[in-house]
Amino acid sequence: MHDWEETIRRKLMGLPLSRSRRENLTLELANHLEDLYAELVASGIPEPEASAQCLEQLNDVPQIAAVAKRSEIWGDAMNQRSRTLWLPGLITLTLASVSLMVMQLFTFSRPRVHSVDGGAVAVGFAWLVSLLPCGALGAYLSRRAGGSRWSSIIASLFPSLTMLVVLCIALAVGLFVERNTYIVHHPRELGLGLLVWIIVPAAALLLGALPILWKMNNTTPHIA
């Protein structure tokens, strides 16, 4: 019986791989060589020649390990970004959305319609107040996961950033697909919409995140 695992370990020795990734790669390649050896012998190839062909496969191990290392680095980066940005941001967005939905259930907390220059704007003051803890939570979750200051800021502003993206897509569809030029001729309404539903909520979210961001300035930052 060939000790493929030991042979592969010697090939991988000195290569910049984490211990877990090295062991996983060793097992994968050893199983591959064991299957290949059995197929070659079953096809009538003498055992010494089958062994030689399997050993030739190991010439590619450094290249395979290099690819595995790049994959490992990319995977670690994606996992870190998910922990410090996407997950806290999505939690913040969900809480802000649920908060707005709950506010609609009670008369005193529903957005009030105000007349501005002949137009109407709905402003939800109670909802804006509820965004303070949402922003704080987003920044805290990002910080706790080891996120940078910018990751914490983006995570806390995720609801407003999402609204901005949705608005840009809606404007693009309206202008270039539906050929609707209403916004072009009424920029004031667009500006009011940006102010009430994006800029002001962003300010509330950021205000809630300020204590967390201030604490980051006064403590040793984690490695992002």
N, CA, C and O of each residue as an XYZ file, in Angstrom:
896
protein
N       0.841     -1.199      0.000
C       0.000      0.000      0.000
C       0.880      1.254      0.000
O       1.876      1.329      0.719
N       0.501      2.213     -0.801
C       1.260      3.459     -0.879
C       0.753      4.450      0.172
O      -0.451      4.601      0.380
N       1.689      5.110      0.817
C       1.326      6.145      1.776
C       1.287      7.481      1.041
O       2.201      8.298      1.152
N       0.188      7.688      0.276
C       0.087      8.898     -0.529
C       0.054     10.149      0.337
O       0.601     11.188     -0.034
N      -0.591     10.040      1.492
C      -0.716     11.224      2.340
C       0.645     11.742      2.779
O       0.893     12.947      2.753
N       1.531     10.828      3.184
C       2.858     11.255      3.623
C       3.645     11.858      2.467
O       4.358     12.845      2.646
N       3.517     11.273      1.293
C       4.218     11.803      0.121
C       3.719     13.211     -0.213
O       4.509     14.102     -0.525
N       2.416     13.394     -0.144
C       1.836     14.703     -0.455
C       2.225     15.723      0.605
O       2.497     16.880      0.282
N       2.252     15.306      1.865
C       2.651     16.233      2.934
C       4.069     16.749      2.701
O       4.348     17.926      2.931
N       4.951     15.883      2.251
C       6.319     16.336      1.977
C       6.336     17.335      0.830
O       7.116     18.287      0.837
N       5.461     17.112     -0.164
C       5.388     18.035     -1.285
C       4.861     19.410     -0.850
O       5.292     20.445     -1.358
N       3.921     19.393      0.103
C       3.303     20.637      0.555
C       4.118     21.347      1.626
O       3.818     22.487      1.981
N       5.139     20.685      2.139
C       5.928     21.262      3.213
C       6.558     22.592      2.765
O       7.166     22.673      1.698
N       6.406     23.600      3.575
C       7.000     24.895      3.270
C       6.112     25.825      2.462
O       6.427     27.006      2.315
N       5.013     25.312      1.940
C       4.104     26.158      1.172
C       3.209     26.953      2.121
O       2.827     26.449      3.177
N       2.873     28.190      1.755
C       2.105     29.077      2.656
C       0.627     28.718      2.709
O      -0.210     29.422      2.144
N       0.311     27.621      3.389
C      -1.075     27.197      3.552
C      -1.393     27.082      5.032
O      -0.525     26.741      5.836
N      -2.630     27.364      5.385
C      -3.041     27.158      6.774
C      -3.069     25.663      7.068
O      -3.161     24.836      6.162
N      -2.989     25.341      8.337
C      -2.925     23.925      8.728
C      -4.168     23.166      8.271
O      -4.066     22.055      7.749
N      -5.340     23.768      8.467
C      -6.579     23.080      8.081
C      -6.648     22.891      6.571
O      -7.040     21.829      6.087
N      -6.261     23.938      5.823
C      -6.306     23.833      4.361
C      -5.293     22.817      3.861
O      -5.553     22.109      2.887
N      -4.125     22.735      4.524
C      -3.095     21.766      4.123
C      -3.598     20.341      4.313
O      -3.400     19.478      3.458
N      -4.257     20.108      5.457
C      -4.760     18.756      5.728
C      -5.887     18.383      4.763
O      -5.941     17.256      4.270
N      -6.775     19.322      4.500
C      -7.868     19.047      3.562
C      -7.337     18.746      2.170
O      -7.801     17.824      1.500
N      -6.352     19.539      1.742
C      -5.771     19.333      0.420
C      -5.038     18.005      0.352
O      -5.084     17.315     -0.666
N      -4.364     17.647      1.435
C      -3.657     16.366      1.486
C      -4.618     15.201      1.331
O      -4.359     14.265      0.574
N      -5.733     15.264      2.055
C      -6.716     14.179      1.978
C      -7.354     14.097      0.597
O      -7.563     13.005      0.068
N      -7.662     15.254      0.014
C      -8.283     15.267     -1.317
C      -7.352     14.662     -2.359
O      -7.768     13.825     -3.160
N      -6.092     15.087     -2.347
C      -5.141     14.576     -3.335
C      -4.825     13.097     -3.088
O      -4.656     12.333     -4.038
N      -4.747     12.695     -1.823
C      -4.463     11.288     -1.517
C      -5.598     10.392     -2.016
O      -5.346      9.327     -2.581
N      -6.827     10.813     -1.811
C      -7.961     10.027     -2.310
C      -7.959      9.960     -3.832
O      -8.266      8.923     -4.421
N      -7.609     11.075     -4.456
C      -7.531     11.094     -5.924
C      -6.485     10.112     -6.426
O      -6.739      9.352     -7.361
N      -5.298     10.124     -5.803
C      -4.227      9.217     -6.249
C      -4.576      7.768     -5.965
O      -4.248      6.881     -6.754
N      -5.232      7.525     -4.857
C      -5.627      6.148     -4.534
C      -6.613      5.625     -5.576
O      -6.491      4.484     -6.020
N      -7.576      6.436     -5.966
C      -8.540      6.036     -6.997
C      -7.848      5.850     -8.341
O      -8.126      4.891     -9.061
N      -6.952      6.765     -8.676
C      -6.238      6.666     -9.947
C      -5.381      5.407     -9.996
O      -5.348      4.714    -11.013
N      -4.691      5.112     -8.904
C      -3.852      3.909     -8.844
C      -4.696      2.652     -9.031
O      -4.307      1.741     -9.762
N      -5.856      2.607     -8.368
C      -6.725      1.427     -8.494
C      -7.238      1.278     -9.924
O      -7.328      0.158    -10.427
N      -7.576      2.379    -10.583
C      -8.051      2.325    -11.965
C      -6.956      1.844    -12.911
O      -7.217      1.049    -13.815
N      -5.743      2.322    -12.706
C      -4.638      1.920    -13.576
C      -4.332      0.436    -13.434
O      -4.137     -0.260    -14.431
N      -4.291     -0.048    -12.198
C      -4.013     -1.467    -11.968
C      -5.142     -2.326    -12.535
O      -4.895     -3.375    -13.129
N      -6.384     -1.870    -12.346
C      -7.522     -2.637    -12.857
C      -7.526     -2.699    -14.379
O      -8.060     -3.642    -14.962
N      -6.927     -1.691    -15.026
C      -6.883     -1.695    -16.488
C      -5.738     -2.541    -17.050
O      -5.560     -2.612    -18.266
N      -4.958     -3.184    -16.165
C      -3.891     -4.074    -16.620
C      -2.501     -3.483    -16.585
O      -1.549     -4.152    -16.986
N      -2.347     -2.269    -16.127
C      -1.023     -1.644    -16.041
C      -0.290     -2.210    -14.834
O      -0.874     -2.274    -13.752
N       0.950     -2.617    -14.973
C       1.709     -3.155    -13.844
C       1.796     -2.157    -12.703
O       1.793     -0.946    -12.925
N       1.874     -2.669    -11.484
C       1.863     -1.806    -10.306
C       3.005     -0.790    -10.304
O       2.763      0.374     -9.984
N       4.256     -1.180    -10.652
C       5.324     -0.163    -10.651
C       5.032      0.988    -11.619
O       5.285      2.149    -11.299
N       4.504      0.668    -12.793
C       4.196      1.715    -13.760
C       3.015      2.558    -13.281
O       2.997      3.773    -13.479
N       2.040      1.920    -12.657
C       0.896      2.666    -12.116
C       1.352      3.633    -11.026
O       0.884      4.768    -10.945
N       2.281      3.154    -10.185
C       2.815      4.024     -9.137
C       3.563      5.203     -9.738
O       3.445      6.332     -9.262
N       4.338      4.933    -10.794
C       5.101      6.010    -11.433
C       4.175      7.059    -12.025
O       4.448      8.255    -11.922
N       3.086      6.629    -12.643
C       2.143      7.587    -13.214
C       1.465      8.427    -12.123
O       1.207      9.616    -12.307
N       1.186      7.789    -10.999
C       0.577      8.530     -9.891
C       1.560      9.552     -9.322
O       1.180     10.672     -8.979
N       2.834      9.150     -9.226
C       3.832     10.073     -8.701
C       4.036     11.265     -9.630
O       4.355     12.364     -9.178
N       3.850     11.044    -10.933
C       3.950     12.158    -11.871
C       2.880     13.212    -11.595
O       3.078     14.404    -11.827
N       1.747     12.737    -11.095
C       0.669     13.676    -10.771
C       1.092     14.669     -9.692
O       0.601     15.797     -9.638
N       2.015     14.227     -8.832
C       2.434     15.085     -7.729
C       3.312     16.240     -8.180
O       3.577     17.156     -7.401
N       3.769     16.211     -9.434
C       4.557     17.337     -9.930
C       3.730     18.623     -9.981
O       4.278     19.726     -9.965
N       2.395     18.467    -10.041
C       1.512     19.627    -10.123
C       1.047     20.114     -8.752
O       0.295     21.084     -8.662
N       1.491     19.443     -7.680
C       1.019     19.798     -6.351
C       1.334     21.248     -5.977
O       0.454     21.915     -5.432
N       2.548     21.783     -6.240
C       2.800     23.190     -5.892
C       1.842     24.150     -6.593
O       1.384     25.122     -5.993
N       1.538     23.874     -7.878
C       0.600     24.735     -8.599
C      -0.804     24.628     -7.993
O      -1.513     25.624     -7.849
N      -1.189     23.393     -7.643
C      -2.497     23.185     -7.022
C      -2.563     23.916     -5.686
O      -3.574     24.534     -5.354
N      -1.471     23.837     -4.921
C      -1.434     24.507     -3.624
C      -1.512     26.024     -3.786
O      -2.140     26.703     -2.974
N      -0.875     26.559     -4.836
C      -0.931     28.011     -5.079
C      -2.354     28.451     -5.370
O      -2.810     29.480     -4.871
N      -3.060     27.662     -6.185
C      -4.464     27.971     -6.474
C      -5.299     27.890     -5.199
O      -6.172     28.725     -4.963
N      -5.024     26.878     -4.383
C      -5.757     26.714     -3.127
C      -5.502     27.887     -2.191
O      -6.403     28.333     -1.480
N      -4.256     28.387     -2.196
C      -3.921     29.527     -1.339
C      -4.675     30.776     -1.776
O      -5.203     31.510     -0.942
N      -4.724     31.017     -3.086
C      -5.469     32.176     -3.578
C      -6.948     32.050     -3.236
O      -7.597     33.026     -2.862
N      -7.470     30.837     -3.370
C      -8.879     30.597     -3.032
C      -9.119     30.818     -1.547
O     -10.157     31.347     -1.149
N      -8.156     30.411     -0.733
C      -8.288     30.579      0.710
C      -8.288     32.057      1.090
O      -9.086     32.494      1.919
N      -7.380     32.828      0.473
C      -7.309     34.260      0.753
C      -8.609     34.948      0.343
O      -9.154     35.767      1.083
N      -9.097     34.599     -0.857
C     -10.342     35.194     -1.346
C     -11.517     34.826     -0.453
O     -12.361     35.663     -0.134
N     -11.555     33.548     -0.054
C     -12.646     33.106      0.821
C     -12.607     33.799      2.169
O     -13.648     34.179      2.704
N     -11.396     33.969      2.730
C     -11.272     34.668      4.012
C     -11.722     36.116      3.886
O     -12.400     36.645      4.767
N     -11.335     36.761      2.770
C     -11.726     38.159      2.564
C     -13.240     38.287      2.449
O     -13.832     39.206      3.015
N     -13.870     37.365      1.717
C     -15.314     37.410      1.556
C     -16.023     37.145      2.882
O     -17.018     37.794      3.205
N     -15.497     36.180      3.651
C     -16.098     35.890      4.943
C     -15.979     37.085      5.884
O     -16.921     37.412      6.605
N     -14.809     37.738      5.872
C     -14.613     38.909      6.710
C     -15.556     40.032      6.303
O     -16.144     40.693      7.159
N     -15.701     40.250      5.004
C     -16.598     41.308      4.540
C     -18.043     40.998      4.901
O     -18.804     41.894      5.266
N     -18.419     39.727      4.797
C     -19.791     39.350      5.158
C     -20.054     39.610      6.634
O     -21.117     40.108      7.005
N     -19.063     39.264      7.487
C     -19.247     39.445      8.929
C     -19.270     40.909      9.334
O     -20.035     41.302     10.215
N     -18.427     41.721      8.691
C     -18.254     43.100      9.151
C     -19.107     44.116      8.395
O     -19.271     45.246      8.857
N     -19.653     43.731      7.239
C     -20.400     44.703      6.444
C     -21.790     44.216      6.062
O     -22.794     44.814      6.449
N     -21.845     43.118      5.296
C     -23.137     42.700      4.740
C     -24.123     42.260      5.819
O     -25.277     42.688      5.813
N     -23.679     41.410      6.745
C     -24.607     40.931      7.778
C     -25.066     42.052      8.706
O     -26.270     42.181      8.929
N     -24.154     42.883      9.269
C     -24.643     44.007     10.083
C     -25.524     44.969      9.287
O     -26.522     45.473      9.802
N     -25.149     45.222      8.025
C     -25.942     46.118      7.198
C     -27.342     45.586      6.954
O     -28.314     46.338      7.023
N     -27.455     44.292      6.668
C     -28.771     43.706      6.421
C     -29.622     43.694      7.687
O     -30.837     43.882      7.626
N     -28.981     43.473      8.828
C     -29.731     43.522     10.088
C     -30.257     44.935     10.334
O     -31.404     45.116     10.744
N     -29.411     45.932     10.081
C     -29.846     47.326     10.240
C     -30.997     47.653      9.297
O     -31.974     48.285      9.700
N     -30.883     47.223      8.045
C     -31.941     47.461      7.066
C     -33.240     46.792      7.487
O     -34.311     47.389      7.374
N     -33.157     45.561      7.971
C     -34.358     44.836      8.395
C     -35.040     45.536      9.565
O     -36.260     45.701      9.570
N     -34.253     45.945     10.555
C     -34.829     46.617     11.721
C     -35.462     47.952     11.345
O     -36.533     48.301     11.842
N     -34.795     48.697     10.464
C     -35.358     49.984     10.042
C     -36.664     49.774      9.276
O     -37.616     50.537      9.444
N     -36.707     48.741      8.438
C     -37.923     48.460      7.666
C     -39.061     48.003      8.575
O     -40.203     48.437      8.423
N     -38.734     47.116      9.527
C     -39.758     46.648     10.474
C     -40.261     47.810     11.330
O     -41.452     47.916     11.620
N     -39.327     48.680     11.727
C     -39.709     49.841     12.525
C     -40.697     50.728     11.771
O     -41.691     51.178     12.340
N     -40.423     50.979     10.488
C     -41.330     51.799      9.687
C     -42.693     51.129      9.560
O     -43.727     51.796      9.615
N     -42.691     49.812      9.391
C     -43.946     49.077      9.266
C     -44.751     49.156     10.560
O     -45.969     49.335     10.530
N     -44.066     49.023     11.694
C     -44.754     49.084     12.983
C     -45.323     50.477     13.224
O     -46.423     50.626     13.755
N     -44.553     51.506     12.824
C     -45.015     52.876     13.024
C     -46.316     53.153     12.276
O     -47.106     54.002     12.689
N     -46.535     52.436     11.174
C     -47.755     52.634     10.394
C     -48.998     52.112     11.123
O     -50.121     52.457     10.757
N     -48.800     51.284     12.148
C     -49.932     50.683     12.841
C     -50.584     51.630     13.837
O     -51.739     51.436     14.214
N     -49.858     52.644     14.263
C     -50.367     53.537     15.294
C     -50.539     54.943     14.731
O     -49.676     55.445     14.010
N     -51.637     55.556     15.060
C     -51.953     56.869     14.502
C     -50.905     57.909     14.875
O     -50.480     58.692     14.025
N     -50.485     57.926     16.133
C     -49.577     58.972     16.605
C     -48.187     58.874     15.970
O     -47.455     59.863     15.931
N     -47.814     57.674     15.467
C     -46.456     57.503     14.948
C     -46.399     57.413     13.420
O     -45.327     57.235     12.841
N     -47.564     57.538     12.776
C     -47.552     57.473     11.315
C     -46.885     58.712     10.728
O     -46.940     59.784     11.331
N     -46.259     58.581      9.564
C     -45.678     59.763      8.904
C     -46.759     60.801      8.628
O     -47.839     60.471      8.137
N     -46.457     62.064      8.949
C     -47.403     63.152      8.724
C     -47.120     63.813      7.379
O     -45.966     64.021      7.005
N     -48.173     64.135      6.670
C     -48.049     64.777      5.363
C     -47.977     66.280      5.553
O     -48.846     66.873      6.193
N     -46.932     66.903      4.993
C     -46.753     68.346      5.097
C     -46.733     68.943      3.698
O     -46.204     68.351      2.757
N     -47.310     70.101      3.586
C     -47.345     70.797      2.305
C     -46.104     71.677      2.166
O     -45.801     72.494      3.036
N     -45.385     71.487      1.037
C     -44.167     72.256      0.778
C     -44.206     72.759     -0.657
O     -44.138     71.975     -1.604
N     -44.318     74.087     -0.809
C     -44.303     74.693     -2.141
C     -45.311     74.039     -3.093
O     -44.994     73.742     -4.245
N     -46.498     73.826     -2.602
C     -47.538     73.260     -3.449
C     -47.490     71.750     -3.568
O     -48.369     71.148     -4.185
N     -46.459     71.120     -2.975
C     -46.362     69.667     -3.009
C     -46.569     69.087     -1.618
O     -46.684     69.826     -0.640
N     -46.617     67.771     -1.535
C     -46.840     67.100     -0.253
C     -45.653     66.191      0.051
O     -45.161     65.470     -0.817
N     -45.204     66.243      1.312
C     -44.089     65.418      1.756
C     -44.490     64.718      3.047
O     -44.981     65.353      3.981
N     -44.276     63.391      3.094
C     -44.585     62.617      4.298
C     -43.331     62.511      5.160
O     -42.292     62.031      4.706
N     -43.440     62.965      6.404
C     -42.306     62.944      7.317
C     -42.678     62.111      8.543
O     -43.663     62.405      9.221
N     -41.894     61.078      8.824
C     -42.143     60.221      9.980
C     -41.154     60.507     11.091
O     -40.079     59.908     11.133
N     -41.505     61.425     12.001
C     -40.577     61.817     13.064
C     -40.324     60.670     14.041
O     -39.200     60.478     14.505
N     -41.377     59.912     14.349
C     -41.195     58.778     15.261
C     -40.266     57.742     14.641
O     -39.450     57.136     15.336
N     -40.390     57.545     13.349
C     -39.510     56.593     12.665
C     -38.067     57.075     12.696
O     -37.150     56.276     12.885
N     -37.860     58.368     12.514
C     -36.502     58.914     12.554
C     -35.860     58.664     13.910
O     -34.674     58.344     13.996
N     -36.651     58.811     14.969
C     -36.124     58.544     16.313
C     -35.757     57.063     16.455
O     -34.751     56.728     17.081
N     -36.571     56.182     15.874
C     -36.295     54.743     15.982
C     -35.048     54.344     15.205
O     -34.485     53.277     15.449
N     -34.607     55.190     14.267
C     -33.402     54.879     13.503
C     -32.129     55.048     14.323
O     -31.086     54.502     13.960
N     -32.196     55.792     15.420
C     -31.005     55.988     16.259
C     -30.444     54.662     16.772
O     -29.255     54.403     16.587
N     -31.259     53.809     17.414
C     -30.717     52.512     17.853
C     -30.376     51.581     16.694
O     -29.493     50.733     16.822
N     -31.067     51.731     15.564
C     -30.746     50.902     14.399
C     -29.321     51.194     13.919
O     -28.539     50.275     13.675
N     -28.995     52.478     13.788
C     -27.651     52.849     13.372
C     -26.607     52.405     14.372
O     -25.526     51.955     13.991
N     -26.927     52.529     15.665
C     -25.988     52.108     16.701
C     -25.736     50.602     16.636
O     -24.601     50.150     16.789
N     -26.799     49.831     16.409
C     -26.656     48.381     16.350
C     -25.808     47.964     15.146
O     -24.948     47.092     15.263
N     -26.054     48.593     13.982
C     -25.269     48.251     12.800
C     -23.789     48.499     13.008
O     -22.959     47.661     12.659
N     -23.453     49.655     13.580
C     -22.050     49.975     13.836
C     -21.455     49.031     14.879
O     -20.302     48.615     14.760
N     -22.243     48.695     15.900
C     -21.750     47.809     16.961
C     -21.458     46.403     16.431
O     -20.418     45.819     16.734
N     -22.391     45.869     15.634
C     -22.198     44.513     15.100
C     -20.980     44.461     14.179
O     -20.217     43.495     14.205
N     -20.803     45.498     13.371
C     -19.635     45.546     12.492
C     -18.357     45.637     13.309
O     -17.376     44.953     13.017
N     -18.370     46.476     14.324
C     -17.192     46.648     15.174
C     -16.859     45.367     15.909
O     -15.692     44.983     15.990
N     -17.872     44.700     16.448
C     -17.646     43.479     17.213
C     -17.049     42.380     16.346
O     -16.285     41.546     16.833
N     -17.399     42.378     15.047
C     -16.862     41.383     14.118
C     -15.460     41.749     13.632
O     -14.867     41.010     12.845
N     -14.926     42.882     14.093
C     -13.582     43.276     13.693
C     -13.547     44.208     12.509
O     -12.505     44.350     11.869
N     -14.661     44.849     12.200
C     -14.724     45.721     11.036
C     -13.990     47.034     11.252
O     -13.788     47.474     12.384
N     -13.600     47.642     10.157
C     -12.937     48.938     10.210
C     -13.965     50.030     10.487
O     -15.167     49.768     10.540
N     -13.478     51.256     10.663
C     -14.378     52.379     10.910
C     -15.331     52.580      9.732
O     -16.522     52.821      9.929
N     -14.807     52.481      8.507
C     -15.653     52.664      7.328
C     -16.689     51.550      7.209
O     -17.824     51.793      6.799
N     -16.300     50.338      7.564
C     -17.273     49.239      7.539
C     -18.410     49.508      8.513
O     -19.574     49.254      8.203
N     -18.071     50.024      9.695
C     -19.094     50.339     10.697
C     -20.015     51.456     10.216
O     -21.227     51.407     10.426
N     -19.428     52.466      9.568
C     -20.245     53.571      9.064
C     -21.209     53.082      7.985
O     -22.398     53.403      8.012
N     -20.690     52.305      7.039
C     -21.539     51.805      5.950
C     -22.631     50.884      6.483
O     -23.775     50.939      6.032
N     -22.269     50.027      7.456
C     -23.271     49.122      8.041
C     -24.392     49.909      8.714
O     -25.561     49.532      8.629
N     -24.028     51.013      9.388
C     -25.050     51.812     10.063
C     -25.920     52.578      9.068
O     -27.098     52.818      9.333
N     -25.349     52.963      7.924
C     -26.088     53.731      6.909
C     -26.768     52.843      5.868
O     -27.310     53.351      4.887
N     -26.748     51.550      6.065
C     -27.233     50.610      5.053
C     -28.663     50.887      4.601
O     -28.927     50.798      3.402
N     -29.606     51.220      5.494
C     -30.974     51.505      5.019
C     -31.028     52.677      4.043
O     -31.699     52.594      3.014
N     -30.325     53.771      4.355
C     -30.335     54.928      3.463
C     -29.614     54.642      2.155
O     -30.044     55.087      1.091
N     -28.522     53.901      2.237
C     -27.787     53.553      1.022
C     -28.625     52.655      0.124
O     -28.606     52.794     -1.099
N     -29.361     51.731      0.738
C     -30.239     50.859     -0.037
C     -31.347     51.662     -0.707
O     -31.669     51.439     -1.874
N     -31.927     52.601      0.043
C     -32.967     53.468     -0.518
C     -32.419     54.293     -1.675
O     -33.108     54.503     -2.674
N     -31.183     54.760     -1.541
C     -30.559     55.546     -2.611
C     -30.379     54.703     -3.872
O     -30.635     55.177     -4.979
N     -29.942     53.459     -3.707
C     -29.768     52.567     -4.856
C     -31.112     52.302     -5.530
O     -31.222     52.348     -6.756
N     -32.130     52.024     -4.718
C     -33.469     51.768     -5.270
C     -33.974     52.986     -6.029
O     -34.553     52.860     -7.108
N     -33.751     54.170     -5.457
C     -34.210     55.392     -6.109
C     -33.488     55.606     -7.436
O     -34.114     55.986     -8.426
N     -32.193     55.367     -7.465
C     -31.427     55.526     -8.710
C     -31.914     54.564     -9.785
O     -32.022     54.930    -10.956
N     -32.208     53.333     -9.381
C     -32.716     52.357    -10.348
C     -34.081     52.791    -10.868
O     -34.348     52.720    -12.068
N     -34.952     53.246     -9.947
C     -36.291     53.690    -10.353
C     -36.208     54.879    -11.299
O     -36.961     54.947    -12.271
N     -35.304     55.817    -11.029
C     -35.140     56.972    -11.904
C     -34.638     56.550    -13.275
O     -35.111     57.043    -14.299
N     -33.675     55.633    -13.289
C     -33.131     55.169    -14.566
C     -34.202     54.473    -15.398
O     -34.303     54.696    -16.604
N     -35.006     53.624    -14.746
C     -36.083     52.928    -15.461
C     -37.112     53.943    -15.969
O     -37.575     53.851    -17.106
N     -37.464     54.913    -15.115
C     -38.457     55.902    -15.521
C     -37.985     56.758    -16.685
O     -38.756     57.046    -17.600
N     -36.718     57.167    -16.653
C     -36.209     58.056    -17.697
C     -35.918     57.337    -19.005
O     -36.289     57.808    -20.080
N     -35.244     56.183    -18.904
C     -34.729     55.542    -20.112
C     -35.594     54.395    -20.646
O     -35.488     54.027    -21.816
N     -36.439     53.839    -19.795
C     -37.306     52.739    -20.243
C     -38.728     53.242    -20.484
O     -39.305     53.022    -21.549
N     -39.283     53.919    -19.478
C     -40.663     54.393    -19.601
C     -40.760     55.782    -20.237
O     -41.856     56.252    -20.545
N     -39.616     56.433    -20.432
C     -39.591     57.769    -21.048
C     -40.433     58.769    -20.251
O     -41.090     59.632    -20.832
N     -40.412     58.652    -18.937
C     -41.159     59.543    -18.066
C     -40.234     60.691    -17.639
O     -39.265     60.467    -16.914
N     -40.530     61.908    -18.082
C     -39.665     63.059    -17.814
C     -40.195     63.945    -16.688
O     -39.782     65.097    -16.560
N     -41.098     63.418    -15.880
C     -41.685     64.240    -14.811
C     -40.603     64.782    -13.874
O     -40.608     65.963    -13.525
N     -39.675     63.906    -13.470
C     -38.644     64.315    -12.526
C     -37.739     65.376    -13.135
O     -37.277     66.279    -12.437
N     -37.485     65.270    -14.428
C     -36.621     66.248    -15.091
C     -37.210     67.646    -14.978
O     -36.484     68.626    -14.808
N     -38.530     67.726    -15.074
C     -39.199     69.023    -15.028
C     -39.617     69.439    -13.616
O     -40.097     70.555    -13.416
N     -39.438     68.550    -12.640
C     -39.807     68.858    -11.256
C     -38.657     68.445    -10.326
O     -38.835     67.553     -9.496
N     -37.501     69.069    -10.449
C     -36.346     68.689     -9.608
C     -36.576     68.966     -8.130
O     -35.963     68.322     -7.278
N     -37.467     69.934     -7.809
C     -37.709     70.241     -6.404
C     -38.290     69.038     -5.671
O     -37.902     68.748     -4.539
N     -39.237     68.326     -6.331
C     -39.834     67.140     -5.702
C     -38.781     66.056     -5.478
O     -38.790     65.365     -4.459
N     -37.875     65.919     -6.444
C     -36.802     64.939     -6.284
C     -35.912     65.313     -5.104
O     -35.532     64.460     -4.302
N     -35.588     66.595     -5.011
C     -34.749     67.048     -3.911
C     -35.403     66.833     -2.557
O     -34.744     66.426     -1.600
N     -36.706     67.108     -2.477
C     -37.424     66.885     -1.219
C     -37.460     65.402     -0.860
O     -37.305     65.029      0.303
N     -37.666     64.565     -1.873
C     -37.672     63.126     -1.617
C     -36.327     62.636     -1.108
O     -36.262     61.830     -0.180
N     -35.253     63.128     -1.719
C     -33.904     62.759     -1.259
C     -33.674     63.222      0.173
O     -33.093     62.505      0.987
N     -34.139     64.435      0.466
C     -33.921     64.993      1.799
C     -34.671     64.198      2.866
O     -34.106     63.836      3.898
N     -35.953     63.934      2.602
C     -36.807     63.330      3.627
C     -36.560     61.846      3.804
O     -36.587     61.349      4.930
N     -36.316     61.119      2.707
C     -36.235     59.664      2.795
C     -34.825     59.103      2.727
O     -34.636     57.902      2.923
N     -33.836     59.937      2.456
C     -32.462     59.430      2.378
C     -31.517     60.238      3.264
O     -30.850     59.672      4.130
N     -31.453     61.531      3.062
C     -30.460     62.344      3.771
C     -30.774     62.442      5.262
O     -29.904     62.196      6.098
N     -32.013     62.800      5.598
C     -32.379     62.927      7.014
C     -32.314     61.583      7.736
O     -31.767     61.532      8.837
N     -32.851     60.473      7.169
C     -32.669     59.174      7.831
C     -31.199     58.791      7.978
O     -30.806     58.199      8.983
N     -30.385     59.129      6.974
C     -28.955     58.833      7.076
C     -28.335     59.585      8.249
O     -27.495     59.045      8.968
N     -28.758     60.841      8.437
C     -28.248     61.620      9.565
C     -28.648     60.980     10.894
O     -27.845     60.929     11.826
N     -29.895     60.489     10.982
C     -30.356     59.836     12.213
C     -29.581     58.548     12.471
O     -29.179     58.278     13.603
N     -29.372     57.759     11.431
C     -28.607     56.512     11.578
C     -27.179     56.801     12.025
O     -26.650     56.138     12.918
N     -26.566     57.791     11.401
C     -25.186     58.130     11.738
C     -25.094     58.701     13.150
O     -24.128     58.445     13.868
N     -26.093     59.466     13.538
C     -26.115     60.008     14.896
C     -26.174     58.880     15.922
O     -25.514     58.937     16.959
N     -26.970     57.856     15.622
C     -27.035     56.711     16.529
C     -25.734     55.939     16.587
O     -25.399     55.354     17.617
N     -24.985     55.932     15.466
C     -23.724     55.190     15.412
C     -22.559     55.956     16.017
O     -21.506     55.372     16.273
N     -22.729     57.250     16.248
C     -21.610     58.084     16.727
C     -20.971     57.569     18.024
O     -19.743     57.566     18.119
N     -21.750     57.133     19.029
C     -21.091     56.625     20.241
C     -20.175     55.438     19.960
O     -19.106     55.322     20.558
N     -20.592     54.555     19.049
C     -19.751     53.406     18.707
C     -18.500     53.871     17.970
O     -17.396     53.401     18.245
N     -18.684     54.799     17.031
C     -17.538     55.306     16.275
C     -16.591     56.088     17.185
O     -15.373     56.022     17.021
N     -17.146     56.823     18.135
C     -16.305     57.562     19.085
C     -15.506     56.596     19.941
O     -14.337     56.845     20.239
N     -16.130     55.499     20.337
C     -15.430     54.500     21.139
C     -14.298     53.871     20.341
O     -13.253     53.541     20.902
N     -14.497     53.702     19.027
C     -13.443     53.148     18.177
C     -12.232     54.076     18.152
O     -11.097     53.610     18.054
N     -12.463     55.374     18.240
C     -11.354     56.336     18.228
C     -10.551     56.296     19.516
O      -9.414     56.766     19.564
N     -11.148     55.732     20.564
C     -10.488     55.744     21.863
C     -10.048     54.359     22.329
O      -9.652     54.168     23.478
N     -10.127     53.397     21.405
C      -9.652     52.058     21.719
C      -8.762     51.580     20.606
O      -8.781     52.148     19.514
N      -7.987     50.558     20.851
C      -7.110     49.988     19.826
C      -7.952     49.293     18.799
O      -8.688     48.374     19.160
N      -7.895     49.673     17.521
C      -8.740     49.075     16.495
C      -8.377     47.641     16.226
O      -7.215     47.247     16.327
N      -9.403     46.846     15.876
C      -9.183     45.472     15.450
C      -8.654     45.453     14.028
O      -8.790     46.424     13.283
N      -8.060     44.353     13.671
C      -7.603     44.178     12.287
C      -8.778     43.804     11.437
O      -9.438     42.799     11.699
N      -9.065     44.608     10.396
C     -10.229     44.364      9.538
C      -9.938     43.284      8.544
O     -10.801     42.940      7.736
